[in-house]
């Protein structure tokens, strides 16, 4: 039962009509901002997910500061239509919709918001004092009521984060921050790669706020034998979506995140026992290793840090110890990932901001034969180059390039049509199967 209730530390999806926002319930003082409204989340603690709450103005605070009070249901616009639309005009040709059509001043409307018990009352007063409402067509009246209810709507619903909700929120806020991966494309990536609770899977992504690893872990599930190696180009993996999903620890431990350059270097150094094993914890050190510099061996670096730890005292020594712990965790992740690389993987998925072919070429040897290969890119020309190279090398077969074209529709009586604004294309997928 505790898992079904809202608790401090959870990530929440706050829904107000069609608007949704991802928010962490860090502590009892957490405040979520919805437009100009500030809402305390304290009142949501220990209530069930999907509960509806009414926004109650808090005494002694500004006019847009609210607390939450649980309610059974929220008022709906259908009731407003039945109550307020009594007569309608035939067309809007003679209507000039400006401030002069509303008898109430801005100050009087603000006073109404304080005095009225619900948003329905406020909207009712606005309709009563509108000179043009009765002359509008029924369709225009419905649009007017929807617009006003959106502005004065006093209910929110709190939901548990899901991959679909998180994907939609990220896409609406900034599609570029998830590399343009829309939910329908994400579902196809999962489908083509065959991610499930059996096998080991290799994922490279260069910045999707953790959406891709979260989707993979969600498909893998808990208490399974599957594992995921999540490679990324930075020093720290983006994991907001993974944390927002609230996976159990056992499921989280099935994901090994590692820097792609670091883990490949670790793997090939393990392969070459006679070579000098290098360790790099800073980006500059990593770059020097990639350029062929071998000045710092593991022994030399260890001796240096040991000597420095003796000389340093106080906060500097604590920072050094923390750095050593972090380095050890990176080494453990690299070692665990390398063990899986030796066993080889059951699928390779690449969602890259950069040109993906060199990444494909580097990671393809770690995939078993007859296993899925999925590459996403926002430009088809880049995938065409990868297609040609893979065809020429003979490392993959059944190669195809596809694109998703989604067209949302407005479905209303006598006015069903495509949305005026939409995002038709969501990048391209190169799919195939490994041969060697």
Secondary structure, DSSP 8 states (H G I E B T S, - for coil): -GGGB--TT-EEEEEETTEEEEEE--STT-EEEETTEEEE-GGGTTSBTTEEEEEEE-TTS-TTEEEEEEES----HHHHHHHH-----S--TT---SGGGB-S-HHHHHHHHHH-SSHHHHHHHHHHTBSSTTTS-HHHHHHHHHHHHHHH--EEEEEE--HHHHHHHHHHH-GGGGTT--HHHHHHHHHHHT--SSSEEEEEES-STTHHHHHHHHHH-SS-S-EEEEEESSSS---HHHHHHT--HHHHTTEEEEEHHHHHHHHHHHH-TTS------SHHHHHHHHTT-----HHHHHHHHHHHHHH--THHHHHHHHHHHHHHHHHHHHHHHHHHHHH-EEEEEEE-SS-SHHHHHHHGGGEEEEEEEEEEES-HHHHHHHHHHHHHHTSEEEEEEEEEE---EE--TT--EE-SS---EEEEEEEEEE--
